[in-house]
């Protein structure tokens, strides 16, 4: 038996509050991540590694890393998704500079930090996905590869993340990279279990 869910759309106010919540949670999670010295996957992971190695702030690097992906996103996923993603990335970059000024941790256990980051960013991404936004561009590349070669986008993203974490093992403390992997598992489990269209109506 198939149940047809009624379709509805988010209002502008719905999108504003939803995306604001997602960005705020992501910024807090990333503050915890960088305080502990952990890494993550996708474009945020690339930005974190560059930030650690160069000394530039995460917010500036994250904004710059995502710039090349907006053209691809516009062509593949449309104007609405691209504009919302640009707004999300820009606001997250700004908040990543502001939040550490008012939220300073004297100590965070690395494993607890990884678990907390994974939970916060997982929820943040779920909220953004429900409002047709995102925080990075590697997913767009994965979709393009899937379109042109037939190779599954999910596997492409796993390969990207494997390369990022593989590089990190050579650059940073392996134990911290292991904790980072734990956080990444938590993040992806939250999305995998909860990001299903048949579990909510609004898109």
Z-matrix of the N, CA and C atoms (Angstrom, degrees):
N
C 1 1.466
C 2 1.512 1 110.14
N 3 1.303 2 117.95 1 128.35
C 4 1.460 3 122.93 2 -178.46
C 5 1.509 4 109.92 3 -104.89
N 6 1.330 5 115.72 4 130.69
C 7 1.456 6 121.10 5 178.27
C 8 1.514 7 109.43 6 -103.71
N 9 1.308 8 116.64 7 122.19
C 10 1.460 9 120.53 8 177.85
C 11 1.518 10 109.77 9 -90.52
N 12 1.325 11 116.16 10 113.70
C 13 1.451 12 120.33 11 179.35
C 14 1.513 13 110.40 12 -78.89
N 15 1.328 14 119.30 13 136.81
C 16 1.457 15 120.73 14 177.61
C 17 1.517 16 110.45 15 -66.35
N 18 1.300 17 116.25 16 138.59
C 19 1.443 18 120.73 17 -179.04
C 20 1.521 19 110.65 18 -86.95
N 21 1.317 20 115.83 19 143.56
C 22 1.448 21 121.32 20 174.52
C 23 1.513 22 108.34 21 -147.07
N 24 1.306 23 116.23 22 166.59
C 25 1.458 24 120.18 23 -179.35
C 26 1.517 25 109.05 24 -125.35
N 27 1.330 26 114.96 25 155.66
C 28 1.449 27 119.48 26 176.47
C 29 1.529 28 109.60 27 -79.80
N 30 1.321 29 115.53 28 142.02
C 31 1.463 30 120.18 29 172.88
C 32 1.526 31 108.81 30 -76.97
N 33 1.325 32 115.91 31 169.55
C 34 1.460 33 120.40 32 177.18
C 35 1.525 34 110.45 33 -58.66
N 36 1.332 35 116.41 34 -42.29
C 37 1.468 36 120.14 35 178.90
C 38 1.522 37 110.99 36 -63.18
N 39 1.343 38 116.69 37 -39.92
C 40 1.464 39 120.58 38 177.12
C 41 1.531 40 110.06 39 -58.39
N 42 1.334 41 115.94 40 -46.96
C 43 1.463 42 120.34 41 -178.93
C 44 1.525 43 111.94 42 -64.01
N 45 1.318 44 116.20 43 -41.96
C 46 1.467 45 119.83 44 -178.25
C 47 1.527 46 111.06 45 -62.94
N 48 1.331 47 116.51 46 -48.28
C 49 1.469 48 118.40 47 -178.41
C 50 1.530 49 110.93 48 -70.04
N 51 1.329 50 116.84 49 -38.60
C 52 1.459 51 119.88 50 -178.84
C 53 1.517 52 111.87 51 -66.28
N 54 1.323 53 116.34 52 -47.76
C 55 1.458 54 119.83 53 -179.45
C 56 1.531 55 111.14 54 -67.64
N 57 1.323 56 117.01 55 -35.46
C 58 1.465 57 120.21 56 177.56
C 59 1.523 58 110.73 57 -61.82
N 60 1.335 59 115.98 58 -44.01
C 61 1.461 60 120.46 59 178.10
C 62 1.525 61 110.82 60 -62.10
N 63 1.341 62 116.48 61 -47.31
C 64 1.454 63 120.24 62 -178.73
C 65 1.523 64 112.03 63 -60.44
N 66 1.321 65 116.80 64 -44.42
C 67 1.470 66 121.21 65 -179.22
C 68 1.517 67 110.74 66 -65.77
N 69 1.348 68 116.58 67 -41.66
C 70 1.466 69 120.48 68 -179.38
C 71 1.526 70 110.93 69 -63.11
N 72 1.335 71 117.39 70 -46.35
C 73 1.461 72 120.75 71 178.79
C 74 1.526 73 111.29 72 -62.91
N 75 1.327 74 116.41 73 -39.71
C 76 1.465 75 120.10 74 179.10
C 77 1.531 76 111.15 75 -64.62
N 78 1.318 77 116.78 76 -40.09
C 79 1.466 78 120.35 77 -179.63
C 80 1.528 79 111.10 78 -65.32
N 81 1.333 80 117.25 79 -40.91
C 82 1.466 81 120.01 80 176.81
C 83 1.530 82 110.16 81 -64.25
N 84 1.330 83 116.59 82 -44.36
C 85 1.457 84 120.33 83 178.54
C 86 1.515 85 112.45 84 -59.45
N 87 1.320 86 116.73 85 -43.32
C 88 1.461 87 120.72 86 -179.52
C 89 1.529 88 111.56 87 -70.13
N 90 1.324 89 117.10 88 -30.27
C 91 1.461 90 120.28 89 174.37
C 92 1.527 91 110.21 90 -63.53
N 93 1.327 92 116.37 91 -42.69
C 94 1.461 93 120.83 92 176.23
C 95 1.530 94 110.39 93 -63.79
N 96 1.321 95 116.12 94 -45.38
C 97 1.464 96 121.54 95 -179.13
C 98 1.529 97 111.64 96 -56.33
N 99 1.320 98 116.69 97 -50.98
C 100 1.462 99 120.59 98 -176.42
C 101 1.526 100 112.26 99 -74.22
N 102 1.335 101 117.29 100 -27.59
C 103 1.462 102 120.05 101 175.71
C 104 1.523 103 110.82 102 -63.47
N 105 1.335 104 115.89 103 -41.73
C 106 1.462 105 121.13 104 -178.81
C 107 1.529 106 111.23 105 -78.77
N 108 1.333 107 117.25 106 -22.90
C 109 1.461 108 120.71 107 -177.98
C 110 1.511 109 113.41 108 89.53
N 111 1.345 110 115.67 109 26.53
C 112 1.455 111 121.28 110 179.37
C 113 1.522 112 110.31 111 -90.05
N 114 1.329 113 115.90 112 175.00
C 115 1.462 114 121.11 113 176.16
C 116 1.522 115 108.58 114 -128.25
N 117 1.316 116 115.56 115 175.20
C 118 1.456 117 121.59 116 175.90
C 119 1.522 118 108.55 117 -146.10
N 120 1.320 119 117.02 118 -175.05
C 121 1.462 120 120.20 119 -178.10
C 122 1.511 121 112.47 120 -99.08
N 123 1.338 122 115.20 121 -171.18
C 124 1.462 123 123.36 122 177.14
C 125 1.545 124 111.46 123 60.66
N 126 1.319 125 116.85 124 -160.50
C 127 1.470 126 119.42 125 -176.90
C 128 1.521 127 111.58 126 -66.52
N 129 1.337 128 117.31 127 -30.52
C 130 1.465 129 119.50 128 176.52
C 131 1.529 130 109.95 129 -61.92
N 132 1.323 131 117.10 130 -39.15
C 133 1.459 132 120.86 131 178.38
C 134 1.517 133 112.43 132 -64.97
N 135 1.340 134 116.01 133 -41.88
C 136 1.462 135 119.83 134 176.46
C 137 1.520 136 109.92 135 -60.83
N 138 1.334 137 116.36 136 -43.75
C 139 1.465 138 120.82 137 -179.02
C 140 1.524 139 111.34 138 -65.21
N 141 1.331 140 116.96 139 -40.36
C 142 1.465 141 120.61 140 179.44
C 143 1.524 142 110.54 141 -62.03
N 144 1.337 143 117.20 142 -45.89
C 145 1.463 144 120.70 143 -179.42
C 146 1.526 145 110.94 144 -62.65
N 147 1.331 146 116.88 145 -46.24
C 148 1.465 147 120.40 146 178.57
C 149 1.525 148 110.33 147 -61.66
N 150 1.319 149 116.52 148 -40.06
C 151 1.463 150 120.94 149 179.42
C 152 1.524 151 111.14 150 -62.24
N 153 1.337 152 116.89 151 -46.75
C 154 1.465 153 120.60 152 178.92
C 155 1.534 154 111.67 153 -60.80
N 156 1.327 155 116.31 154 -42.76
C 157 1.464 156 120.26 155 -174.59
C 158 1.520 157 113.16 156 -77.84
N 159 1.333 158 116.67 157 -32.29
C 160 1.469 159 120.36 158 -174.26
C 161 1.523 160 113.61 159 -96.08
N 162 1.333 161 116.27 160 -24.46
C 163 1.458 162 119.55 161 -175.65
C 164 1.518 163 113.54 162 89.31
N 165 1.342 164 117.28 163 -7.41
C 166 1.464 165 120.04 164 175.77
C 167 1.531 166 109.58 165 -72.06
N 168 1.325 167 116.28 166 151.64
C 169 1.459 168 119.76 167 -178.65
C 170 1.524 169 110.57 168 -67.87
N 171 1.339 170 114.82 169 150.67
C 172 1.460 171 119.88 170 -179.02
C 173 1.518 172 111.53 171 -59.06
N 174 1.333 173 117.64 172 -43.51
C 175 1.463 174 120.84 173 -175.72
C 176 1.513 175 112.91 174 -57.27
N 177 1.326 176 116.70 175 -44.78
C 178 1.468 177 121.57 176 -179.67
C 179 1.518 178 110.50 177 -65.47
N 180 1.328 179 116.34 178 -46.03
C 181 1.470 180 120.59 179 -177.76
C 182 1.524 181 110.96 180 -66.38
N 183 1.339 182 116.43 181 -41.90
C 184 1.463 183 120.62 182 -178.99
C 185 1.520 184 111.16 183 -60.95
N 186 1.325 185 116.33 184 -42.79
C 187 1.465 186 120.39 185 178.46
C 188 1.527 187 110.48 186 -62.42
N 189 1.331 188 117.14 187 -44.67
C 190 1.467 189 121.47 188 -177.44
C 191 1.527 190 111.71 189 -67.29
N 192 1.331 191 116.80 190 -40.97
C 193 1.467 192 120.85 191 -177.98
C 194 1.522 193 111.38 192 -61.85
N 195 1.324 194 116.85 193 -34.44
C 196 1.461 195 120.32 194 -176.35
C 197 1.530 196 114.68 195 -80.76
N 198 1.315 197 117.78 196 -15.36
C 199 1.467 198 120.50 197 -175.10
C 200 1.533 199 113.78 198 -54.59
N 201 1.342 200 120.05 199 -45.44
C 202 1.476 201 118.93 200 -176.93
C 203 1.522 202 114.43 201 -64.04
N 204 1.315 203 117.41 202 -19.10
C 205 1.458 204 119.98 203 -172.83
C 206 1.525 205 113.74 204 -85.06
N 207 1.325 206 117.54 205 -13.19
C 208 1.461 207 118.88 206 -174.90
C 209 1.529 208 112.46 207 -69.47
N 210 1.333 209 117.30 208 -34.53
C 211 1.463 210 119.91 209 177.05
C 212 1.526 211 109.90 210 -63.71
N 213 1.340 212 115.85 211 -43.99
C 214 1.464 213 119.94 212 178.58
C 215 1.526 214 110.79 213 -63.70
N 216 1.323 215 115.84 214 -41.71
C 217 1.465 216 119.20 215 -179.40
C 218 1.518 217 111.32 216 -63.77
N 219 1.323 218 117.05 217 -40.04
C 220 1.468 219 121.38 218 -179.81
C 221 1.531 220 110.39 219 -60.42
N 222 1.330 221 116.02 220 -43.07
C 223 1.459 222 120.45 221 -177.70
C 224 1.527 223 111.86 222 -73.13
N 225 1.333 224 116.30 223 -37.53
C 226 1.468 225 119.51 224 -173.04
C 227 1.526 226 113.26 225 -90.34
N 228 1.340 227 117.09 226 -37.67
C 229 1.459 228 120.43 227 -171.20
C 230 1.523 229 114.07 228 -118.96
N 231 1.335 230 117.51 229 -2.18
C 232 1.453 231 119.83 230 174.01
C 233 1.519 232 114.51 231 93.23
N 234 1.334 233 113.42 232 169.22
C 235 1.464 234 120.79 233 -173.83
C 236 1.523 235 112.38 234 -68.18
N 237 1.335 236 117.46 235 -42.44
C 238 1.463 237 120.07 236 -175.94
C 239 1.518 238 111.51 237 -60.54
N 240 1.336 239 116.24 238 -49.92
C 241 1.461 240 120.31 239 179.54
C 242 1.525 241 110.85 240 -60.63
N 243 1.335 242 116.90 241 -43.57
C 244 1.457 243 120.70 242 -177.31
C 245 1.522 244 111.69 243 -64.48
N 246 1.322 245 116.43 244 -44.97
C 247 1.470 246 120.14 245 -179.40
C 248 1.522 247 110.60 246 -64.67
N 249 1.330 248 117.12 247 -43.86
C 250 1.459 249 119.64 248 178.51
C 251 1.528 250 111.22 249 -63.74
N 252 1.324 251 116.80 250 -38.67
C 253 1.461 252 120.05 251 178.58
C 254 1.524 253 111.03 252 -66.98
N 255 1.326 254 116.94 253 -40.17
C 256 1.468 255 120.84 254 177.56
C 257 1.527 256 110.63 255 -62.20
N 258 1.324 257 116.41 256 -43.57
C 259 1.467 258 120.70 257 178.16
C 260 1.531 259 109.69 258 -62.60
N 261 1.339 260 116.43 259 -45.03
C 262 1.464 261 120.70 260 -178.21
C 263 1.521 262 111.58 261 -62.17
N 264 1.328 263 116.23 262 -47.26
C 265 1.467 264 120.25 263 -179.19
C 266 1.523 265 110.90 264 -64.32
N 267 1.331 266 116.74 265 -42.12
C 268 1.467 267 120.40 266 -179.97
C 269 1.523 268 111.06 267 -62.87
N 270 1.335 269 116.45 268 -47.32
C 271 1.468 270 119.87 269 -179.64
C 272 1.523 271 111.56 270 -66.28
N 273 1.335 272 117.06 271 -37.85
C 274 1.461 273 119.39 272 177.73
C 275 1.532 274 110.49 273 -64.96
N 276 1.326 275 116.69 274 -39.52
C 277 1.465 276 120.73 275 177.89
C 278 1.522 277 110.95 276 -61.05
N 279 1.336 278 115.88 277 -42.48
C 280 1.471 279 120.54 278 179.86
C 281 1.530 280 110.31 279 -67.80
N 282 1.337 281 116.62 280 -47.16
C 283 1.464 282 119.96 281 -179.60
C 284 1.524 283 111.85 282 -63.44
N 285 1.329 284 116.84 283 -31.95
C 286 1.463 285 120.42 284 178.83
C 287 1.522 286 111.66 285 -65.46
N 288 1.334 287 116.26 286 -23.20
C 289 1.460 288 120.68 287 175.59
C 290 1.534 289 111.31 288 -85.87
N 291 1.324 290 116.70 289 -32.04
C 292 1.470 291 121.15 290 -173.32
C 293 1.532 292 112.53 291 -85.51
N 294 1.337 293 117.41 292 -44.92
C 295 1.461 294 120.86 293 -173.08
C 296 1.534 295 113.02 294 -58.36
N 297 1.344 296 120.44 295 -41.76
C 298 1.471 297 118.80 296 178.60
C 299 1.526 298 113.90 297 -61.10
N 300 1.339 299 117.87 298 -18.17
C 301 1.461 300 120.30 299 177.66
C 302 1.524 301 111.54 300 -72.80
N 303 1.321 302 117.40 301 -24.73
C 304 1.457 303 121.33 302 -178.00
C 305 1.510 304 114.16 303 -119.06
N 306 1.335 305 117.31 304 -1.83
C 307 1.465 306 121.08 305 -179.57
C 308 1.521 307 108.53 306 -135.67
N 309 1.329 308 115.96 307 97.64
C 310 1.460 309 122.16 308 -177.14
C 311 1.522 310 108.61 309 -119.33
N 312 1.340 311 116.67 310 129.76
C 313 1.460 312 121.67 311 -178.27
C 314 1.528 313 109.58 312 -105.05
N 315 1.340 314 116.46 313 130.09
C 316 1.463 315 119.66 314 177.44
C 317 1.522 316 111.32 315 -77.78
N 318 1.352 317 116.65 316 -31.60
C 319 1.471 318 120.15 317 177.38
C 320 1.518 319 109.48 318 -158.53
N 321 1.320 320 115.63 319 136.42
C 322 1.463 321 122.17 320 171.82
C 323 1.524 322 106.99 321 -135.76
N 324 1.303 323 117.15 322 124.31
C 325 1.461 324 120.06 323 174.05
C 326 1.536 325 108.33 324 -61.18
N 327 1.325 326 118.35 325 130.37
C 328 1.471 327 120.21 326 -175.21
C 329 1.530 328 114.42 327 -56.08
N 330 1.329 329 116.93 328 -41.17
C 331 1.465 330 118.91 329 -179.77
C 332 1.522 331 110.69 330 -67.98
N 333 1.328 332 116.79 331 -43.27
C 334 1.464 333 119.77 332 177.18
C 335 1.522 334 110.43 333 -64.04
N 336 1.324 335 116.83 334 -38.36
C 337 1.460 336 120.49 335 176.89
C 338 1.520 337 111.67 336 -61.44
N 339 1.337 338 116.15 337 -41.46
C 340 1.467 339 120.32 338 179.02
C 341 1.519 340 111.09 339 -64.79
N 342 1.347 341 116.65 340 -43.73
C 343 1.465 342 120.34 341 179.40
C 344 1.525 343 111.27 342 -64.44
N 345 1.334 344 116.10 343 -42.05
C 346 1.466 345 120.42 344 -179.49
C 347 1.521 346 110.71 345 -66.20
N 348 1.326 347 116.80 346 -43.32
C 349 1.467 348 120.22 347 177.84
C 350 1.516 349 110.65 348 -60.39
N 351 1.346 350 116.57 349 -47.83
C 352 1.458 351 119.92 350 -178.30
C 353 1.510 352 112.33 351 -59.47
N 354 1.341 353 116.31 352 -41.82
C 355 1.464 354 120.20 353 -179.99
C 356 1.525 355 111.22 354 -67.05
N 357 1.331 356 116.67 355 -46.30
C 358 1.466 357 119.97 356 -178.36
C 359 1.523 358 111.95 357 -64.36
N 360 1.334 359 116.59 358 -45.13
C 361 1.465 360 118.36 359 -177.55
C 362 1.516 361 111.31 360 -72.59
N 363 1.326 362 117.30 361 -32.70
C 364 1.456 363 119.70 362 176.46
C 365 1.518 364 111.57 363 -61.29
N 366 1.332 365 116.66 364 -47.06
C 367 1.462 366 120.92 365 177.69
C 368 1.524 367 110.56 366 -65.28
N 369 1.341 368 116.81 367 -41.02
C 370 1.466 369 120.78 368 -179.99
C 371 1.532 370 110.94 369 -59.58
N 372 1.323 371 116.62 370 -44.25
C 373 1.467 372 120.02 371 -179.41
C 374 1.520 373 111.45 372 -68.37
N 375 1.323 374 117.26 373 -37.79
C 376 1.466 375 119.46 374 176.17
C 377 1.525 376 111.05 375 -58.33
N 378 1.329 377 116.31 376 -45.02
C 379 1.460 378 120.75 377 179.58
C 380 1.527 379 110.36 378 -62.06
N 381 1.331 380 116.53 379 -45.46
C 382 1.463 381 120.18 380 -178.98
C 383 1.527 382 111.46 381 -65.43
N 384 1.329 383 117.47 382 -40.56
C 385 1.464 384 120.82 383 178.51
C 386 1.527 385 110.60 384 -60.00
N 387 1.327 386 116.57 385 -40.00
C 388 1.467 387 120.09 386 -178.56
C 389 1.520 388 111.39 387 -67.48
N 390 1.327 389 116.77 388 -19.25
C 391 1.471 390 120.35 389 178.69
C 392 1.525 391 111.07 390 -110.42
N 393 1.349 392 116.04 391 22.36
C 394 1.458 393 123.13 392 173.10
C 395 1.531 394 112.45 393 61.07
N 396 1.321 395 116.20 394 41.13
C 397 1.452 396 120.91 395 176.89
C 398 1.516 397 110.21 396 -127.82
N 399 1.324 398 116.38 397 178.06
C 400 1.458 399 121.03 398 178.22
C 401 1.526 400 108.66 399 -158.99
N 402 1.337 401 115.31 400 176.61
C 403 1.463 402 120.20 401 -179.84
C 404 1.519 403 113.07 402 -123.35
N 405 1.300 404 118.01 403 19.47
C 406 1.452 405 116.97 404 -179.02
C 407 1.502 406 114.24 405 -174.32
N 408 1.324 407 116.17 406 170.36
C 409 1.446 408 120.64 407 -170.55
C 410 1.514 409 117.54 408 -108.98
N 411 1.344 410 119.20 409 -12.25
C 412 1.456 411 119.67 410 -177.50
C 413 1.523 412 111.93 411 -64.84
N 414 1.328 413 116.72 412 -28.03
C 415 1.456 414 119.46 413 176.62
C 416 1.513 415 112.25 414 -63.21
N 417 1.332 416 116.84 415 -34.14
C 418 1.463 417 121.03 416 177.39
C 419 1.523 418 110.13 417 -66.43
N 420 1.336 419 116.16 418 -43.08
C 421 1.468 420 120.21 419 177.52
C 422 1.527 421 109.95 420 -60.61
N 423 1.326 422 116.19 421 -41.58
C 424 1.462 423 120.08 422 179.25
C 425 1.527 424 111.34 423 -60.99
N 426 1.338 425 116.77 424 -40.97
C 427 1.463 426 120.54 425 178.22
C 428 1.530 427 111.55 426 -65.73
N 429 1.317 428 116.54 427 -39.22
C 430 1.465 429 120.23 428 178.09
C 431 1.529 430 111.34 429 -64.80
N 432 1.320 431 116.96 430 -41.40
C 433 1.467 432 120.57 431 177.22
C 434 1.522 433 109.98 432 -63.58
N 435 1.321 434 116.20 433 -40.33
C 436 1.458 435 119.95 434 177.77
C 437 1.525 436 110.69 435 -62.55
N 438 1.341 437 117.18 436 -41.77
C 439 1.462 438 121.04 437 -179.43
C 440 1.519 439 112.16 438 -64.45
N 441 1.330 440 116.35 439 -38.80
C 442 1.465 441 120.10 440 -173.41
C 443 1.525 442 113.79 441 -88.93
N 444 1.343 443 117.47 442 -27.44
C 445 1.464 444 120.13 443 -175.40
C 446 1.519 445 113.68 444 -118.16
N 447 1.331 446 116.87 445 -18.58
C 448 1.458 447 120.10 446 -175.55
C 449 1.520 448 113.83 447 85.60
N 450 1.326 449 116.97 448 -3.91
C 451 1.464 450 121.25 449 178.98
C 452 1.525 451 109.13 450 -74.26
N 453 1.329 452 117.94 451 128.25
C 454 1.458 453 122.40 452 -171.06
C 455 1.523 454 112.60 453 -57.82
N 456 1.340 455 115.46 454 135.09
C 457 1.457 456 120.99 455 -178.01
C 458 1.529 457 111.74 456 -61.50
N 459 1.336 458 116.81 457 -37.41
C 460 1.459 459 119.99 458 179.51
C 461 1.515 460 112.24 459 -60.85
N 462 1.332 461 116.17 460 -39.45
C 463 1.456 462 119.97 461 178.34
C 464 1.530 463 111.17 462 -69.34
N 465 1.326 464 116.37 463 -35.90
C 466 1.468 465 120.00 464 177.97
C 467 1.523 466 109.77 465 -61.63
N 468 1.332 467 116.67 466 -44.06
C 469 1.458 468 119.79 467 179.87
C 470 1.524 469 111.24 468 -65.94
N 471 1.335 470 117.58 469 -36.46
C 472 1.462 471 120.41 470 176.17
C 473 1.527 472 111.11 471 -62.55
N 474 1.330 473 116.36 472 -39.11
C 475 1.462 474 120.13 473 178.44
C 476 1.524 475 110.48 474 -65.72
N 477 1.340 476 116.76 475 -43.87
C 478 1.461 477 120.41 476 176.69
C 479 1.533 478 110.63 477 -55.93
N 480 1.325 479 115.77 478 -48.73
C 481 1.460 480 119.68 479 -177.78
C 482 1.526 481 111.46 480 -65.74
N 483 1.341 482 116.91 481 -37.85
C 484 1.463 483 120.19 482 177.89
C 485 1.529 484 110.70 483 -61.60
N 486 1.335 485 116.35 484 -39.87
C 487 1.462 486 120.17 485 178.27
C 488 1.525 487 111.22 486 -66.18
N 489 1.334 488 116.22 487 -41.33
C 490 1.466 489 120.62 488 179.95
C 491 1.527 490 110.62 489 -63.22
N 492 1.334 491 116.80 490 -48.27
C 493 1.460 492 120.20 491 -179.47
C 494 1.525 493 111.38 492 -70.16
N 495 1.336 494 117.14 493 -34.47
C 496 1.460 495 120.00 494 176.62
C 497 1.523 496 111.74 495 -61.98
N 498 1.327 497 116.29 496 -42.92
C 499 1.463 498 120.52 497 176.21
C 500 1.518 499 110.72 498 -63.43
N 501 1.333 500 115.95 499 -40.61
C 502 1.467 501 120.32 500 -177.73
C 503 1.527 502 111.48 501 -62.48
N 504 1.325 503 117.89 502 -34.29
C 505 1.462 504 120.56 503 179.92
C 506 1.530 505 111.68 504 -61.44
N 507 1.338 506 116.63 505 -29.07
C 508 1.461 507 120.28 506 179.23
C 509 1.531 508 112.44 507 -85.77
N 510 1.327 509 117.21 508 -18.18
C 511 1.462 510 121.08 509 -173.84
C 512 1.526 511 113.96 510 -102.67
N 513 1.343 512 117.39 511 -28.61
C 514 1.463 513 121.04 512 -171.73
C 515 1.524 514 110.94 513 -128.30
N 516 1.317 515 115.07 514 176.16
C 517 1.459 516 122.03 515 178.45
C 518 1.534 517 109.46 516 -58.98
N 519 1.339 518 117.27 517 119.30
C 520 1.477 519 119.37 518 -177.44
C 521 1.531 520 113.66 519 -56.74
N 522 1.343 521 117.30 520 -33.21
C 523 1.463 522 119.19 521 179.77
C 524 1.527 523 110.85 522 -65.90
N 525 1.341 524 117.29 523 -40.25
C 526 1.461 525 120.21 524 177.81
C 527 1.527 526 110.74 525 -67.04
N 528 1.331 527 116.33 526 -35.14
C 529 1.465 528 119.33 527 177.04
C 530 1.526 529 109.93 528 -66.68
N 531 1.339 530 116.59 529 -37.98
C 532 1.464 531 119.89 530 176.63
C 533 1.526 532 110.57 531 -61.96
N 534 1.328 533 116.90 532 -45.94
C 535 1.464 534 120.01 533 176.76
C 536 1.535 535 110.62 534 -59.80
N 537 1.322 536 116.04 535 -37.95
C 538 1.471 537 120.44 536 177.71
C 539 1.519 538 110.91 537 -60.98
N 540 1.326 539 116.04 538 -39.22
C 541 1.463 540 120.26 539 177.64
C 542 1.529 541 111.18 540 -63.37
N 543 1.333 542 116.17 541 -37.98
C 544 1.467 543 119.94 542 176.90
C 545 1.525 544 109.75 543 -60.91
N 546 1.342 545 116.23 544 -44.62
C 547 1.456 546 120.11 545 177.75
C 548 1.514 547 112.07 546 -61.87
N 549 1.341 548 116.66 547 -39.33
C 550 1.461 549 120.68 548 179.18
C 551 1.526 550 111.21 549 -65.41
N 552 1.335 551 116.93 550 -37.72
C 553 1.461 552 120.75 551 177.78
C 554 1.524 553 110.24 552 -63.46
N 555 1.339 554 116.76 553 -44.97
C 556 1.464 555 120.87 554 178.29
C 557 1.518 556 110.30 555 -59.11
N 558 1.325 557 116.61 556 -47.40
C 559 1.470 558 122.14 557 -179.78
C 560 1.523 559 110.83 558 -57.08
N 561 1.326 560 116.16 559 -49.82
C 562 1.463 561 119.60 560 -174.94
C 563 1.530 562 112.17 561 -71.67
N 564 1.336 563 117.18 562 -31.63
C 565 1.462 564 119.36 563 176.27
C 566 1.525 565 110.97 564 -65.84
N 567 1.334 566 116.41 565 -40.28
C 568 1.466 567 119.98 566 178.57
C 569 1.519 568 110.19 567 -60.40
N 570 1.337 569 116.88 568 -44.24
C 571 1.463 570 120.46 569 -179.79
C 572 1.526 571 111.05 570 -69.10
N 573 1.343 572 116.17 571 -44.94
C 574 1.464 573 119.74 572 -176.99
C 575 1.526 574 111.95 573 -62.23
N 576 1.336 575 117.04 574 -39.00
C 577 1.461 576 120.80 575 -176.73
C 578 1.526 577 111.50 576 -78.47
N 579 1.312 578 117.37 577 -36.76
C 580 1.465 579 120.84 578 -170.42
C 581 1.521 580 115.55 579 -102.47
N 582 1.338 581 118.79 580 -18.98
C 583 1.463 582 119.63 581 -176.05
C 584 1.522 583 110.02 582 -89.20
N 585 1.348 584 115.12 583 80.26
C 586 1.453 585 121.55 584 178.56
C 587 1.513 586 108.72 585 -132.48
N 588 1.327 587 116.26 586 130.25
C 589 1.462 588 120.90 587 -177.02
C 590 1.524 589 112.23 588 -63.63
N 591 1.342 590 117.24 589 -28.44
C 592 1.456 591 117.61 590 -177.43
C 593 1.517 592 113.16 591 -79.05
N 594 1.336 593 116.50 592 1.29
C 595 1.470 594 119.76 593 -179.70
C 596 1.509 595 112.92 594 -100.87
N 597 1.317 596 117.25 595 -5.47
C 598 1.464 597 119.67 596 175.16
C 599 1.505 598 109.08 597 -150.77
N 600 1.327 599 115.50 598 158.74
C 601 1.458 600 120.83 599 -173.63
C 602 1.500 601 112.39 600 -92.10
N 603 1.320 602 117.10 601 -50.80
C 604 1.476 603 120.73 602 -174.11
C 605 1.509 604 111.05 603 -68.97
N 606 1.336 605 116.16 604 143.03
C 607 1.448 606 120.81 605 -179.45
C 608 1.505 607 109.92 606 -128.50
